[in-house]
Amino acid sequence: MNSKYMNIAIPSYNRYDTIGKKTLLFLSTMNGVSIDNITIFVADDFQFIKYVELYPEYHIVIGEKGIRNQRNFITNYYDKDAYIISIDDDVTSLLSLDNVETKNLFIDAKKEMDMTGICMWGTNPIKNQFFMKSQDKITHSLKFCIGVLFGYVNKKLMIPEEVSIKVDYMNTIMYYDNYGGIIRFNHIYAKTKYYAKGGIGSKQDRHAANENAVKYISATYPQYATAKRRKDGTAELRLNFNHRFKLAAT
């Protein structure tokens, strides 16, 4: 496959010592991927030096700090309509059910987008095999695309300032709202360790940002998302999964 066909974007922060053993090693097993496809996006000059020392053969770009800022930077970095696969820096493998093919996932996902006109795909955020088995292998309805691994045709949709957390929900809703669906590979799950040391995200000082994001998304897109509270009082979002988007007649 032509290296210009896909662009692998890895937002990474402070995981220069592990990214080679995890995401970069994993990507080497995927069909259609070469080093020429891959760009690692770091936050500052210090991070850039650390990554370049260990991975001089890879293309490394200084972006911005903060997950929303980095996602928007990546979107701006690539051309409009480029095929982008965003993957976290600590993915080690793909879990699949019923011998679902995973090595061709990036290629098959683009074919599905071309066939349907849908511009975003994702994998199941839950590794619960019972829950995964209860779903169709591929769906086009409103389903959450977790940021660990997802792909999109770059339509230059930017995450607003009000959403510095819950950016994965925002991305999902924006692409669903504009392009009539979300492709979800429900029998595939990207194996990673949430809240591991390093990374762009942090548990600290997230409460206010989370409250603001939930309020903004549920108020702006009430047809797609509903605000709720966990038992501990934390604000959370629930996607209105039964929503069925109908494209306007042309």
VOKOL-570704 format. One line per 5 residues: number of its first residue (from 1); their letters; for each residue x, y, z of N, C-alpha, C. Coordinates in steps of 0.05 Angstrom, whole numbers, plus 5000, padded with zeros to 4 digits. Last residue first. Layout:
<sites>
NUM) A) X:Y:Z:X:Y:Z:X:Y:Z | ... $
</sites>
This chain:
<sites>
250) TAALK) 4392:5303:4974:4408:5321:4957:4398:5320:4929 | 4364:5298:5039:4362:5292:5010:4378:5312:4994 | 4405:5288:5096:4386:5304:5082:4386:5297:5052 | 4412:5226:5130:4423:5247:5113:4401:5262:5098 | 4393:5211:5194:4385:5209:5166:4396:5232:5150 $
245) FRHNF) 4413:5174:5249:4417:5199:5233:4408:5193:5205 | 4383:5152:5305:4389:5143:5277:4390:5168:5260 | 4395:5137:5372:4391:5157:5352:4399:5146:5324 | 4407:5102:5411:4385:5095:5393:4380:5115:5371 | 4447:5124:5442:4455:5104:5423:4433:5097:5403 $
240) NLRLE) 4464:5179:5464:4437:5169:5458:4440:5149:5435 | 4516:5174:5511:4507:5178:5484:4480:5166:5480 | 4524:5206:5571:4513:5181:5559:4505:5188:5531 | 4575:5232:5613:4558:5233:5590:4548:5206:5582 | 4581:5256:5681:4587:5238:5660:4568:5242:5636 $
235) ATGDK) 4606:5283:5742:4590:5287:5717:4600:5268:5695 | 4608:5249:5803:4622:5259:5780:4604:5261:5756 | 4582:5225:5846:4575:5253:5840:4589:5264:5815 | 4590:5172:5854:4607:5190:5869:4602:5219:5863 | 4555:5150:5817:4548:5148:5846:4565:5167:5863 $
230) RRKAT) 4551:5199:5764:4559:5173:5775:4552:5173:5805 | 4501:5231:5728:4519:5231:5751:4526:5203:5759 | 4494:5258:5661:4485:5242:5683:4506:5244:5705 | 4471:5287:5600:4487:5288:5624:4476:5270:5646 | 4468:5258:5535:4453:5265:5559:4473:5266:5583 $
225) AYQPY) 4471:5268:5465:4484:5263:5490:4468:5273:5513 | 4441:5280:5419:4461:5259:5417:4472:5251:5445 | 4407:5322:5427:4396:5299:5412:4415:5275:5412 | 4438:5360:5451:4419:5345:5468:4407:5321:5454 | 4489:5389:5442:4480:5366:5426:4460:5349:5443 $
220) TASIY) 4496:5430:5479:4499:5436:5450:4487:5414:5433 | 4488:5406:5528:4471:5429:5521:4472:5435:5491 | 4526:5366:5528:4498:5358:5531:4479:5381:5524 | 4573:5397:5522:4566:5377:5502:4536:5370:5504 | 4574:5430:5569:4574:5441:5541:4564:5421:5521 $
215) KVANE) 4572:5394:5612:4552:5414:5609:4550:5424:5580 | 4620:5365:5602:4594:5351:5603:4571:5371:5599 | 4657:5407:5607:4655:5392:5582:4628:5378:5581 | 4651:5424:5660:4646:5443:5638:4642:5428:5612 | 4665:5378:5689:4639:5390:5692:4632:5408:5668 $
210) NAAHR) 4719:5373:5672:4700:5352:5666:4671:5363:5668 | 4742:5418:5695:4742:5415:5665:4722:5394:5657 | 4734:5406:5749:4721:5430:5737:4720:5427:5707 | 4767:5358:5753:4739:5359:5760:4724:5382:5747 | 4821:5356:5745:4804:5349:5722:4774:5354:5728 $
205) DQKSG) 4866:5358:5779:4853:5383:5769:4835:5378:5745 | 4894:5295:5760:4894:5319:5777:4880:5342:5763 | 4899:5255:5725:4876:5254:5742:4872:5280:5758 | 4916:5270:5657:4924:5269:5685:4898:5268:5702 | 4942:5256:5590:4921:5261:5610:4932:5260:5638 $
200) IGGKA) 4987:5242:5562:4978:5270:5561:4958:5276:5583 | 5038:5201:5595:5014:5206:5579:5005:5235:5581 | 5057:5174:5659:5062:5189:5634:5036:5195:5620 | 5029:5113:5680:5048:5135:5685:5055:5148:5658 | 4961:5101:5658:4988:5093:5664:5006:5117:5668 $
195) YYKTK) 4907:5107:5647:4919:5122:5669:4946:5112:5677 | 4899:5042:5619:4889:5068:5624:4902:5081:5650 | 4936:5007:5577:4933:5010:5606:4925:5038:5612 | 4909:4968:5522:4925:4989:5534:4921:4990:5564 | 4886:4939:5464:4896:4934:5491:4915:4956:5500 $
190) AYIHN) 4828:4952:5430:4857:4959:5432:4866:4956:5460 | 4784:4906:5403:4790:4923:5426:4820:4927:5427 | 4730:4885:5362:4759:4890:5365:4763:4911:5387 | 4678:4881:5352:4691:4856:5361:4721:4860:5363 | 4660:4929:5332:4652:4922:5359:4666:4897:5370 $
185) FRIIG) 4680:4979:5300:4688:4951:5299:4684:4939:5327 | 4638:5028:5277:4650:5016:5301:4655:4987:5295 | 4630:5087:5244:4637:5059:5239:4650:5048:5265 | 4578:5131:5250:4604:5124:5261:4608:5094:5256 | 4541:5181:5211:4546:5155:5224:4574:5152:5235 $
180) GYNDY) 4536:5230:5184:4515:5211:5183:4521:5183:5195 | 4571:5273:5186:4574:5254:5164:4557:5228:5167 | 4560:5309:5228:4567:5320:5201:4566:5299:5179 | 4550:5278:5272:4531:5299:5265:4535:5308:5236 | 4596:5245:5275:4569:5233:5271:4550:5254:5260 $
175) YMITN) 4635:5283:5285:4636:5268:5260:4609:5254:5254 | 4616:5303:5335:4620:5321:5312:4620:5306:5285 | 4615:5257:5367:4591:5271:5361:4594:5289:5336 | 4670:5243:5369:4650:5224:5360:4625:5239:5351 | 4693:5289:5392:4701:5280:5365:4679:5262:5353 $
170) MYDVK) 4668:5288:5442:4664:5311:5424:4671:5303:5395 | 4688:5241:5464:4659:5244:5460:4654:5267:5440 | 4741:5256:5466:4733:5233:5450:4703:5233:5444 | 4743:5297:5503:4748:5303:5474:4740:5280:5456 | 4736:5300:5557:4714:5288:5541:4718:5294:5511 $
165) ISVEE) 4767:5364:5565:4763:5336:5573:4739:5326:5558 | 4760:5411:5543:4788:5403:5546:4790:5375:5557 | 4715:5446:5513:4719:5417:5517:4749:5410:5519 | 4714:5498:5501:4698:5490:5524:4703:5461:5531 | 4740:5504:5453:4754:5510:5478:4740:5500:5502 $
160) PIMLK) 4723:5448:5408:4720:5475:5419:4735:5479:5446 | 4759:5414:5359:4747:5411:5386:4746:5439:5399 | 4745:5420:5290:4761:5427:5313:4746:5425:5339 | 4750:5387:5230:4732:5393:5252:4748:5397:5277 | 4775:5373:5182:4783:5397:5196:4762:5406:5217 $
155) KNVYG) 4767:5324:5163:4748:5344:5154:4753:5371:5168 | 4802:5269:5149:4806:5295:5161:4788:5316:5148 | 4774:5210:5165:4781:5227:5142:4781:5255:5151 | 4801:5172:5219:4782:5191:5208:4793:5203:5182 | 4805:5123:5272:4813:5134:5246:4793:5153:5236 $
150) FLVGI) 4831:5105:5336:4809:5111:5318:4821:5123:5293 | 4849:5087:5399:4853:5080:5371:4828:5087:5355 | 4838:5119:5444:4861:5100:5444:4868:5093:5416 | 4790:5147:5444:4814:5159:5431:4839:5141:5431 | 4730:5113:5425:4750:5119:5445:4776:5128:5431 $
145) CFKLS) 4672:5130:5400:4698:5123:5390:4719:5132:5410 | 4606:5107:5414:4630:5121:5424:4655:5111:5411 | 4558:5107:5363:4572:5093:5383:4598:5107:5389 | 4505:5112:5324:4520:5129:5343:4532:5112:5365 | 4516:5062:5272:4500:5080:5289:4517:5096:5307 $
140) HTIKD) 4541:5023:5244:4543:5051:5234:4527:5071:5250 | 4581:4965:5262:4556:4981:5263:4562:5009:5252 | 4605:4900:5259:4608:4927:5250:4581:4941:5251 | 4586:4856:5290:4615:4860:5286:4621:4889:5278 | 4535:4870:5338:4544:4863:5311:4573:4870:5308 $
135) QSKMF) 4541:4849:5407:4538:4869:5386:4546:4858:5359 | 4553:4811:5444:4524:4818:5441:4519:4839:5419 | 4607:4807:5446:4593:4787:5431:4564:4794:5426 | 4619:4848:5482:4627:4851:5454:4611:4831:5436 | 4599:4827:5530:4587:4852:5519:4594:4855:5489 $
130) FQNKI) 4633:4784:5535:4604:4779:5534:4591:4803:5522 | 4684:4808:5539:4677:4792:5516:4647:4787:5513 | 4703:4871:5554:4685:4850:5564:4675:4834:5540 | 4731:4914:5539:4743:4888:5532:4727:4865:5543 | 4706:4973:5508:4703:4953:5530:4715:4926:5522 $
125) PNTGW) 4708:5004:5464:4723:5013:5487:4723:4993:5510 | 4717:4978:5399:4702:4976:5424:4719:4986:5447 | 4741:5028:5353:4739:5001:5363:4724:5001:5389 | 4721:5070:5297:4734:5064:5322:4731:5035:5330 | 4720:5120:5244:4717:5093:5254:4731:5090:5281 $
120) MCIGT) 4690:5170:5204:4705:5163:5228:4699:5134:5235 | 4659:5183:5159:4686:5193:5160:4701:5187:5186 | 4618:5150:5111:4623:5157:5139:4653:5163:5143 | 4613:5130:5061:4613:5159:5064:4617:5169:5092 | 4614:5075:5052:4591:5086:5066:4590:5117:5066 $
115) MDMEK) 4661:5064:5025:4636:5051:5016:4612:5065:5028 | 4701:5091:5053:4696:5097:5025:4669:5087:5015 | 4697:5064:5102:4690:5092:5100:4684:5100:5071 | 4713:5013:5086:4686:5016:5097:4678:5046:5096 | 4766:5024:5072:4747:5014:5052:4718:5018:5061 $
110) KADIF) 4786:5038:5122:4784:5058:5101:4765:5049:5078 | 4783:4989:5147:4767:5011:5158:4764:5033:5136 | 4819:4957:5120:4791:4951:5118:4773:4974:5127 | 4867:4983:5136:4859:4982:5108:4829:4977:5105 | 4867:4975:5191:4869:5002:5180:4860:5004:5151 $
105) LNKTE) 4862:4918:5195:4842:4935:5205:4843:4963:5192 | 4893:4875:5181:4884:4891:5159:4864:4913:5168 | 4901:4850:5230:4924:4861:5216:4917:4879:5193 | 4852:4828:5246:4860:4854:5257:4884:4866:5242 | 4795:4789:5235:4821:4798:5224:4828:4825:5236 $
100) VNDLS) 4767:4750:5286:4764:4774:5269:4792:4783:5261 | 4759:4703:5316:4780:4704:5296:4777:4728:5276 | 4721:4716:5355:4713:4700:5332:4733:4701:5309 | 4749:4780:5374:4731:4757:5378:4726:4742:5352 | 4812:4808:5393:4790:4804:5374:4774:4780:5381 $
95) LLSTV) 4854:4858:5416:4839:4835:5424:4816:4832:5404 | 4916:4882:5394:4887:4883:5390:4875:4857:5400 | 4969:4913:5433:4958:4892:5415:4928:4898:5411 | 4989:4957:5460:5007:4934:5457:4996:4913:5437 | 4994:5026:5466:4978:5004:5456:4997:4981:5450 $
90) DDDIS) 5015:5075:5483:5019:5051:5499:5001:5028:5491 | 5002:5122:5456:5030:5113:5456:5036:5089:5473 | 4943:5117:5414:4957:5125:5438:4985:5112:5438 | 4931:5139:5348:4935:5117:5366:4951:5126:5390 | 4895:5156:5291:4906:5165:5316:4907:5142:5335 $
85) IIYAD) 4901:5159:5224:4896:5139:5245:4910:5150:5270 | 4874:5194:5170:4890:5195:5195:4882:5173:5214 | 4874:5213:5105:4865:5191:5123:4884:5189:5146 | 4856:5279:5086:4876:5259:5091:4865:5237:5109 | 4820:5320:5082:4812:5295:5070:4834:5274:5072 $
80) KDYYN) 4869:5370:5089:4841:5363:5089:4836:5338:5072 | 4933:5349:5115:4916:5361:5095:4887:5353:5099 | 4954:5357:5184:4950:5342:5159:4931:5356:5140 | 4953:5396:5224:4979:5388:5212:4975:5374:5185 | 4902:5400:5245:4913:5422:5229:4938:5414:5213 $
75) TIFNR) 4900:5352:5273:4881:5357:5252:4891:5379:5233 | 4941:5362:5310:4944:5340:5291:4925:5344:5267 | 4918:5404:5339:4943:5408:5325:4947:5387:5303 | 4875:5379:5362:4870:5400:5342:4895:5405:5326 | 4903:5344:5396:4885:5333:5375:4880:5354:5354 $
70) QNRIG) 4929:5382:5428:4944:5364:5411:4927:5352:5389 | 4886:5406:5454:4904:5422:5438:4920:5405:5419 | 4864:5363:5482:4849:5377:5462:4867:5392:5443 | 4908:5347:5515:4897:5329:5495:4881:5343:5474 | 4968:5382:5524:4939:5381:5530:4926:5365:5507 $
65) KEGIV) 5015:5419:5485:5009:5403:5509:4979:5404:5514 | 5029:5410:5415:5020:5426:5437:5014:5407:5461 | 5083:5389:5378:5056:5399:5376:5050:5417:5400 | 5139:5374:5344:5130:5387:5368:5103:5399:5363 | 5148:5310:5314:5139:5338:5311:5131:5349:5338 $
60) IHYEP) 5186:5262:5282:5176:5272:5308:5171:5302:5305 | 5193:5204:5247:5187:5232:5244:5174:5242:5270 | 5246:5158:5265:5218:5166:5263:5215:5196:5259 | 5299:5148:5274:5289:5140:5248:5260:5149:5243 | 5310:5161:5326:5319:5180:5305:5308:5173:5278 $
55) YLEVY) 5292:5149:5381:5278:5140:5356:5285:5159:5333 | 5322:5169:5422:5316:5141:5423:5304:5131:5396 | 5328:5223:5410:5352:5207:5419:5346:5177:5416 | 5276:5239:5401:5295:5238:5378:5319:5221:5385 | 5255:5240:5453:5245:5221:5433:5264:5218:5410 $
50) KIFQF) 5285:5281:5477:5285:5254:5489:5276:5233:5468 | 5274:5325:5445:5301:5315:5448:5302:5287:5457 | 5218:5331:5454:5229:5326:5427:5257:5314:5429 | 5215:5344:5508:5205:5318:5499:5216:5311:5472 | 5238:5395:5504:5250:5375:5521:5241:5347:5512 $
45) DDAVF) 5202:5423:5471:5230:5418:5462:5243:5396:5478 | 5137:5390:5474:5155:5412:5477:5183:5404:5469 | 5102:5347:5461:5091:5372:5472:5110:5395:5472 | 5098:5307:5400:5105:5312:5428:5098:5340:5436 | 5077:5259:5357:5072:5287:5364:5078:5291:5394 $
40) ITIND) 5104:5220:5308:5100:5222:5337:5098:5251:5344 | 5081:5190:5250:5091:5215:5262:5084:5214:5291 | 5088:5141:5199:5084:5147:5227:5096:5174:5235 | 5098:5123:5148:5071:5131:5154:5069:5146:5181 | 5151:5107:5148:5144:5131:5133:5116:5141:5139 $
35) ISVGN) 5148:5058:5173:5159:5080:5188:5151:5107:5175 | 5085:5031:5150:5114:5032:5151:5123:5056:5167 | 5028:4991:5141:5042:5011:5158:5072:5008:5155 | 5002:4949:5116:5000:4976:5104:5015:4998:5119 | 4987:4910:5174:4990:4912:5145:4986:4941:5135 $
30) MTSLF) 5022:4912:5235:4998:4919:5220:5004:4922:5190 | 5067:4905:5264:5053:4881:5257:5029:4886:5239 | 5085:4955:5277:5102:4940:5258:5088:4914:5250 | 5051:4971:5317:5046:4981:5290:5062:4966:5269 | 5076:4947:5362:5050:4938:5353:5045:4946:5324 $
25) LLTKK) 5122:4978:5366:5124:4950:5361:5098:4939:5350 | 5098:5027:5378:5115:5025:5354:5119:4995:5346 | 5070:5015:5427:5056:5024:5403:5073:5020:5377 | 5118:4985:5458:5089:4982:5457:5078:4990:5430 | 5171:4997:5456:5164:4969:5463:5134:4964:5461 $
20) GITDY) 5169:5051:5445:5182:5033:5426:5174:5004:5431 | 5147:5074:5490:5132:5074:5465:5143:5055:5444 | 5179:5077:5535:5162:5053:5531:5149:5052:5504 | 5208:5123:5539:5222:5099:5547:5205:5073:5542 | 5174:5164:5525:5196:5158:5507:5210:5131:5514 $
15) RNYSP) 5131:5186:5550:5132:5157:5548:5154:5148:5527 | 5119:5240:5551:5134:5228:5573:5134:5197:5573 | 5067:5236:5508:5079:5254:5528:5093:5237:5550 | 5041:5235:5442:5056:5222:5463:5068:5243:5482 | 5000:5217:5389:5005:5238:5410:5018:5225:5434 $
10) IAINM) 5013:5193:5330:5016:5183:5357:5021:5207:5376 | 4984:5179:5269:4991:5200:5287:4991:5189:5316 | 4994:5156:5206:4992:5146:5234:5002:5168:5252 | 4961:5160:5147:4979:5175:5164:4974:5166:5193 | 4955:5127:5083:4948:5131:5111:4969:5146:5126 $
5) YKSNM) 4976:5136:5031:4948:5128:5035:4938:5133:5064 | 5028:5143:5025:5012:5167:5026:4983:5161:5032 | 5049:5092:5018:5052:5105:5045:5036:5130:5047 | 5010:5045:4984:5024:5070:4983:5025:5083:5010 | 5017:4976:5000:5000:5000:5000:5018:5025:5000 $
</sites>
